[in-house]
Amino acid sequence: MANRRFLSLQRLEISRNAQAFVVLRRGVRVSHRPRKIWSLWQSSLTVVVFLVASSALVAGQSRIQKNSNETIAMLKRAVVIVRTVDREGKPLLQGSGFFISADLIVTNMHVIKDADLIQIEMFAGSVQEVQSVVALNEKEDLALLRLKEPEINVAVLQLADSAPVEGEPILVMSNPRDHQWKLTQGRIGPTWQFKDTGKRIQITALILPGSSGGPVVNQDGRLVGIAAMHMDGSDDLNFAVPAASLRALQATTNLAFLRHSVSGQ
């Protein structure tokens, strides 16, 4: 009787061991339990990696959102509405512009063409008349305007250190009709060389009537171009004057001012 009980216990123990181990044909014994533990460890590691990656992604998106909000707020304070009036007091064109100093504004030359009076409206609501046109470049379609009084509560845009690369994301803020301080996003396209004008950068951001003269900035809020024209058609193309053209105009203006100061002495 005791032997039968002993044999039953042995069989029970063998049955339990059979559940825990597999005997291969070559006689190597492999446990199932470590595989379950290994799978559980892999799953836990995957969850941890996913949570870390998700946290980094959320943090990155928060930084991008913060930078975008700061850039948009800065652009609103830098961008202006440019309105022109003829000699009879009749409105001509409305365009956009932006500050490069407290009393100096950049816009397109075609925006102020034939104007007898140029008015500038800031985002805060103040309005000033332009005292003088400091410089013009018809080929590059650029104009520098000086206000009668410097504006204190405005943002001044800085030019990018290098030319933008194709595919680079951009922001354009301008004042098309019925859409003041409108923000559009896009990317840099190829650079075109037109016969009667200088170089133009193609952009995917839409340029509407009134957008001319608005700044095209990169993700750092640095100026890479000036919104200039839209070409209707099947391709629906938009173009900006390169910031390098503005830099050249500034250099010419500064040189002319220096020569005038020297000759005045």
Order of alpha helices (4+ residues) and beta strands (2+ residues): alpha-beta-beta-alpha-beta-beta-beta-alpha-beta-beta-beta-beta-beta-beta-beta-beta-beta-alpha
